[in-house]
Amino acid sequence: MRLIDADLVGADLRRANLQQADLSDANLAGANLQDARLSEASFRGAYFGNPNLTTEGVTDRERDRRFDENLPEAADLRRANLSKADLTGANLQRTNLHRANLSGATLVDADLTLSNLGNANLSQANLQGADLLRAQLRNADLSLANLTNANLSGAFLHNASLRDANLTDAILRPVRLEPGFVARLDYADLTQANLTRVDLREANLPFTVLKRADLTQANLRAANFQCADVQQANFQEA
């Protein structure tokens, strides 16, 4: 099915079968895709964001101000099956992806700012260069995910699994971790990751690669670094 550049703003696509469909550059702002079957579909450059929220050409400060206005969520993709879907460069700002299956999906350079990915399956997903600014990732499965150069600033990673994930050159300042909700980072690659002021209390980091990572002023109370590789890591004021 070819829906390239289609206008699907506000469309009701609940439980729709769009497997292997081509929705490149489609506008899905405000669309309802709950429980939709979207595996192996192409959403390259698609727009899922709020139809009334335009951030092109504005400063980061202005963008944050707009996000703080409690705008409604954009497209609804709760429980949608997006396994192995291609979402390269897609705009998913504020999208509701709670419990969505994104295993093996391609999200290179995707904008997931303030998206809800709680309990989502992102195992083996390619999130290289993705923007996850202040995204909700509580209980998300990011095991074996590629997060190289991804922006996780202010993301909520309570009880998220990052086992064997690649976070080389990722930005994680400040990641939000509540006491008692422990992020699992065992075997993750955090080479040169920016972890300044990150709260890693009680975090599990066994066998994690932290070579040349910046942990300046990080909270590492009761963190587990068993067999971690911390060569040339910066722990200043940690």
C-alpha positions as CSV (number, residue, x, y, z in Angstrom):
1,M,0.0,0.0,0.0
2,R,1.4,3.4,-1.0
3,L,0.4,6.4,1.1
4,I,3.4,8.6,0.3
5,D,2.8,12.2,1.4
6,A,-0.7,11.4,2.4
7,D,-2.8,13.8,4.6
8,L,-4.0,11.7,7.5
9,V,-4.3,14.4,10.1
10,G,-6.7,13.3,12.8
11,A,-7.5,10.0,11.0
12,D,-9.0,7.2,13.0
13,L,-6.8,4.2,12.1
14,R,-7.4,2.1,15.2
15,R,-6.6,-1.5,14.6
16,A,-5.7,-0.8,11.0
17,N,-3.5,-3.2,9.1
18,L,-0.8,-1.1,7.4
19,Q,1.9,-3.7,7.5
20,Q,4.6,-3.0,4.9
21,A,2.8,0.1,3.8
22,D,4.7,3.1,2.5
23,L,3.7,6.3,4.4
24,S,6.9,8.3,3.7
25,D,6.4,12.0,4.4
26,A,2.8,11.4,5.4
27,N,1.1,13.8,7.9
28,L,-0.3,11.8,10.8
29,A,-0.7,14.7,13.2
30,G,-3.3,13.8,15.8
31,A,-4.1,10.5,14.2
32,N,-5.4,7.6,16.3
33,L,-3.3,4.4,15.6
34,Q,-4.1,2.5,18.7
35,D,-3.4,-1.2,18.3
36,A,-2.6,-0.7,14.6
37,R,-0.4,-3.3,12.8
38,L,2.4,-1.3,11.3
39,S,5.3,-3.8,11.2
40,E,7.8,-3.2,8.4
41,A,5.9,-0.1,7.3
42,S,7.9,2.9,6.1
43,F,7.3,6.3,7.8
44,R,10.5,8.0,6.6
45,G,10.1,11.7,7.2
46,A,6.5,11.3,8.4
47,Y,5.0,13.8,10.8
48,F,3.2,12.6,13.9
49,G,3.5,15.8,16.0
50,N,0.8,18.1,17.4
51,P,-0.8,19.9,14.4
52,N,-0.7,23.2,16.3
53,L,2.9,22.9,17.4
54,T,5.5,24.2,15.0
55,T,9.1,24.4,16.1
56,E,11.0,24.8,12.9
57,G,13.3,27.7,13.0
58,V,12.8,28.5,16.7
59,T,15.4,28.5,19.5
60,D,15.8,25.7,22.0
61,R,14.6,28.0,24.8
62,E,11.5,28.9,22.8
63,R,10.8,25.3,22.0
64,D,11.0,24.3,25.7
65,R,8.6,27.2,26.6
66,R,6.1,25.9,24.1
67,F,6.4,22.3,25.4
68,D,5.7,23.6,28.9
69,E,2.3,24.9,27.9
70,N,0.8,21.5,28.5
71,L,-0.2,21.0,24.9
72,P,-2.1,17.8,24.2
73,E,-0.3,14.7,22.9
74,A,0.0,14.3,19.2
75,A,-0.7,11.0,17.3
76,D,-1.9,8.1,19.5
77,L,0.2,4.9,18.8
78,R,-0.5,3.1,22.0
79,R,0.2,-0.6,21.7
80,A,0.8,-0.2,18.0
81,N,3.0,-2.8,16.3
82,L,5.9,-1.0,14.7
83,S,8.4,-3.8,14.7
84,K,11.0,-3.3,12.0
85,A,9.2,-0.2,10.8
86,D,11.3,2.6,9.2
87,L,10.8,5.8,11.0
88,T,14.0,7.5,9.8
89,G,13.7,11.3,10.4
90,A,10.1,11.0,11.5
91,N,8.6,13.8,13.7
92,L,7.2,12.0,16.8
93,Q,7.1,15.0,19.2
94,R,4.7,14.3,22.0
95,T,3.5,11.1,20.4
96,N,1.9,8.5,22.7
97,L,3.8,5.2,22.1
98,H,2.9,3.6,25.4
99,R,3.4,-0.1,25.2
100,A,4.2,0.1,21.5
101,N,6.3,-2.6,19.9
102,L,9.2,-0.9,18.2
103,S,11.6,-3.8,18.3
104,G,14.1,-3.7,15.5
105,A,12.6,-0.4,14.2
106,T,14.7,2.2,12.5
107,L,14.4,5.6,14.2
108,V,17.6,7.3,13.0
109,D,17.4,11.0,13.5
110,A,13.8,10.7,14.6
111,D,12.4,13.5,16.9
112,L,10.9,11.8,20.0
113,T,10.9,14.9,22.1
114,L,8.5,14.6,25.0
115,S,7.1,11.4,23.6
116,N,5.5,8.7,25.8
117,L,7.5,5.5,25.4
118,G,6.6,4.0,28.8
119,N,6.7,0.2,28.7
120,A,7.5,0.3,25.0
121,N,9.6,-2.4,23.4
122,L,12.6,-0.8,21.7
123,S,14.9,-3.8,21.8
124,Q,17.4,-3.8,18.9
125,A,15.9,-0.5,17.6
126,N,18.3,1.9,15.8
127,L,18.0,5.3,17.5
128,Q,21.2,6.7,16.2
129,G,21.0,10.5,16.4
130,A,17.5,10.4,17.7
131,D,16.2,13.2,19.9
132,L,14.6,11.8,23.1
133,L,14.6,15.1,25.0
134,R,12.5,14.7,28.1
135,A,10.9,11.5,26.7
136,Q,9.1,9.1,29.1
137,L,10.9,5.8,29.0
138,R,9.7,4.3,32.3
139,N,10.0,0.5,32.1
140,A,11.0,0.6,28.4
141,D,13.1,-2.2,27.0
142,L,16.1,-0.6,25.2
143,S,18.2,-3.7,25.3
144,L,20.6,-4.0,22.3
145,A,19.4,-0.7,21.0
146,N,21.7,1.6,19.1
147,L,21.6,5.0,20.8
148,T,24.8,6.4,19.3
149,N,24.7,10.2,19.4
150,A,21.2,10.1,20.8
151,N,20.0,13.0,23.0
152,L,18.5,11.6,26.2
153,S,18.6,14.9,28.1
154,G,16.0,15.0,30.8
155,A,14.6,11.6,29.8
156,F,12.8,9.5,32.4
157,L,14.5,6.1,32.5
158,H,13.0,4.7,35.7
159,N,13.4,0.9,35.6
160,A,14.3,1.0,31.9
161,S,16.5,-1.7,30.5
162,L,19.6,-0.6,28.5
163,R,21.3,-4.0,28.6
164,D,23.9,-4.3,25.8
165,A,22.7,-0.9,24.4
166,N,25.2,1.3,22.5
167,L,25.2,4.8,23.9
168,T,28.5,6.0,22.4
169,D,28.6,9.8,22.3
170,A,25.0,9.9,23.7
171,I,23.9,12.9,25.8
172,L,22.3,11.9,29.1
173,R,22.3,15.1,31.1
174,P,20.4,15.3,33.2
175,V,18.6,11.9,33.1
176,R,15.9,11.5,35.6
177,L,16.0,8.5,37.8
178,E,13.8,8.2,40.9
179,P,15.2,6.5,44.0
180,G,14.0,2.9,44.0
181,F,13.6,2.7,40.2
182,V,16.9,1.4,39.0
183,A,18.0,1.7,35.4
184,R,19.7,-1.4,34.1
185,L,22.8,-0.4,32.2
186,D,24.8,-3.7,32.4
187,Y,27.0,-4.3,29.4
188,A,26.0,-1.0,27.8
189,D,28.5,1.0,25.8
190,L,28.7,4.5,27.2
191,T,32.0,5.5,25.5
192,Q,32.4,9.2,25.7
193,A,28.8,9.6,26.9
194,N,28.0,12.9,28.5
195,L,26.7,12.0,32.0
196,T,27.3,15.3,33.8
197,R,25.0,15.7,36.8
198,V,23.2,12.5,36.0
199,D,21.4,10.8,38.9
200,L,22.6,7.2,38.9
201,R,21.8,6.3,42.5
202,E,21.5,2.5,42.8
203,A,22.0,2.0,39.1
204,N,23.4,-1.3,37.9
205,L,26.4,-0.8,35.7
206,P,28.3,-4.1,35.8
207,F,30.5,-4.7,32.7
208,T,29.5,-1.3,31.4
209,V,31.9,0.5,29.1
210,L,32.5,4.1,30.3
211,K,35.7,4.9,28.6
212,R,36.2,8.7,28.4
213,A,32.7,9.2,29.7
214,D,32.0,12.5,31.6
215,L,30.5,11.8,35.0
216,T,31.2,15.3,36.4
217,Q,28.9,15.9,39.5
218,A,27.0,12.7,38.8
219,N,25.2,11.1,41.8
220,L,26.7,7.6,42.0
221,R,25.5,6.6,45.5
222,A,25.2,2.8,45.8
223,A,25.8,2.4,42.1
224,N,27.2,-1.0,41.0
225,F,30.3,-0.6,38.8
226,Q,31.4,-4.3,39.1
227,C,33.9,-5.0,36.2
228,A,33.0,-1.8,34.5
229,D,35.6,-0.2,32.1
230,V,36.1,3.3,33.3
231,Q,39.4,4.1,31.5
232,Q,39.9,7.9,31.3
233,A,36.4,8.6,32.6
234,N,35.9,11.9,34.4
235,F,34.5,11.5,37.9
236,Q,35.2,15.1,39.0
237,E,33.0,16.1,41.9
238,A,31.0,12.9,41.5
